[in-house]
Amino acid sequence: MKLSFQVESFSGSGILDVDITSLVVAGWAGRNRHAIEHHIEELFAIGVPRPSSVPLYYRVAENQLTQAGRIQAVGEQSSGEVETFVFQRNGELYVSVASDHTDRRLETYSVALSKQVCAKPVGVSAWRFADVAEHWDELVLRSFIQEGGERVLYQEGSLGTLRSPLDLIAGLTGGAETLPPGVGMMCGTVGAKSGIRAAPSFAMELFDPRRRRTLYHSYHVDVLPEVA
């Protein structure tokens, strides 16, 4: 899947085109057991079985990636999850923001299948990982949903609660310090406030409090009818 990012860097900005041929979703990526257990319990509350081990690396078809502002999903049981999205180009690692949009009903049967059936929205801007690596734990993930006609804060948490991308990359590759060419990886999420639930629109951001800048993306969900 060909993606295009506006790279915002202190060494210069510009458009970066990248061809993602392999998509990995790192699940259960909390840095400490308490954070992992919180996410396991909130998913268990909606019927999702506990994972066999943590973290887990789910493979998802790369053609599910999209930078569009609108996706389609069958039924009203899907919802987004804000995550960082990392990829490499010419040996350098970059970070953007993405949503692991998931079918929650199917998730109670198979987590892997529930991730495969939904599009994975990705932002259109990115940062050089090197520009944020030293203060990575200070970065904040947030998401917002539309609920009752209001914009509601749905998720918020620092990246210090999640495993670092380098740690996840090493676990995926067997010790390498960067992703292979063409691989994009979503790096885990933070807990939802008041429980996981569907919404007609989803906005997500990665905020850098030290540099006072934000990666932002939003999308609307068109619900397709469930027919038998």
Number of C-alpha atoms within 10 A of each C-alpha: 15 14 15 15 19 16 20 17 14 9 7 7 12 11 13 14 13 19 16 19 14 17 24 20 21 25 20 25 27 24 17 12 12 11 16 21 14 15 20 17 14 16 19 13 12 15 15 19 16 12 12 7 8 13 19 17 20 17 16 22 16 21 14 15 22 19 20 15 16 15 18 12 20 16 14 19 16 25 22 30 24 32 27 23 24 26 25 21 16 7 11 13 18 20 26 26 26 32 29 27 22 25 25 24 17 18 20 16 13 14 19 16 17 19 24 19 18 22 24 26 25 28 27 21 20 25 22 19 19 14 16 17 14 9 14 17 16 18 19 19 23 22 25 22 24 17 15 8 7 9 13 15 16 25 21 20 17 18 25 16 21 21 19 18 27 18 15 26 20 14 16 17 12 9 12 14 15 20 23 15 17 17 19 24 28 29 29 27 28 27 20 20 12 9 13 20 17 18 18 15 20 27 24 29 24 25 18 19 12 10 10 7 11 19 21 20 24 21 20 17 20 15 15 11 10 9 6 3
